[in-house]
Amino acid sequence: MPDYHDVPYHQTPTEYHSVDDWQPRFQLKEAFFSEKVCSSEPESISTFSAKYIAKPKYVLDYVQHLVKESRTQKRMEENARKNEASKRKI
């Protein structure tokens, strides 16, 4: 297991990092959309959870939520295209 330690906030380096670099949810969302984490690959879930010190159950739950959210977004975009196409026909 890696050696984790805390650094006082006034000593935390911020020159080359954004605020979201240490936010597990943000990092998980980026990893999901770049296809580094997948709900069907337990190894990717366990690797991410070890790196960001998050329980694998919560990582998997959020990945499944992102899958549902992306399907919903895709369906909404498809319906909007269909509606636009039907308006052009009229």
N, C-alpha and C positions, 0 to 999 in steps of 0.2 A: 504494500500500500504506500502511495506517495506520502511524503512528509509535508503536511500542511501547516502553515503558521499564519498568524495575523500580523498585519502591519498597521501601526497607528495611521489614521486617516491623513494626517499632515505629512506623513512620509511615503504615502502611496504615489508611485510615479504615474503621471497622467499625460506625459508628452506624446507618446505613441499609441495611446489607447483611447477608445471612446468609452463613455459611461456604460454602454451596454455590453462591453467585453466580459463583464463578470456576472451578467444576468443569465441564469440557466434557461429561463423560458425564451428569451430572445435568441440565445445561441441554439436552442433546440429547434426553433422555428426556421432559422437559417440553415441548419443542418438538414432538416426535413426537406426544404425546397431545393437544396443542392443535392439531394438524394444520398446523403451520407448516413442518415438514420432512416430505418424502415421498420414498420411494425411486424413484418414477416421475418426479420432478421434479429433474433435475440442477442447475437453478439454485438450488433451496433447499439442496441439499447443498453447493454451492460457496460460497454466501453464509454458511452456518453455519461451514464450515471456515475461511473467511477471518476471520470474526469471532472465533472461538475458537482460531485458530492450530492447527488439527488437519488432518491429511492427509485429503483427500476420500475416499480408499479406506477409511480407518478409520471415517469418519462413515457412509459407505454400508453397511459391514459391520455396524455397530451398529444402524443403522436396520432392516436386514434381520433381524437378531436380534430386535429388538423386534416386528417384524411376526409372526415365528414364535411368539414368546412370547405375544403377544396372541391369536393364533389358538388356541394350546394352552389358554390360560386360558378363552377363550370356549367351547371344546369341553368342558372340564371342568365349567363351569357348566351347560351344556346337559345333559350326562349326569347331573349331580346333580339337576336338575329332573325329568328323565325317571324316574330312580330313585325320587324322592319321589312322583311321580304314580303310579307302578306300585305303591308301597307303600300308597297311599291306596285303590287299587282292591281290594286284598286284604282 
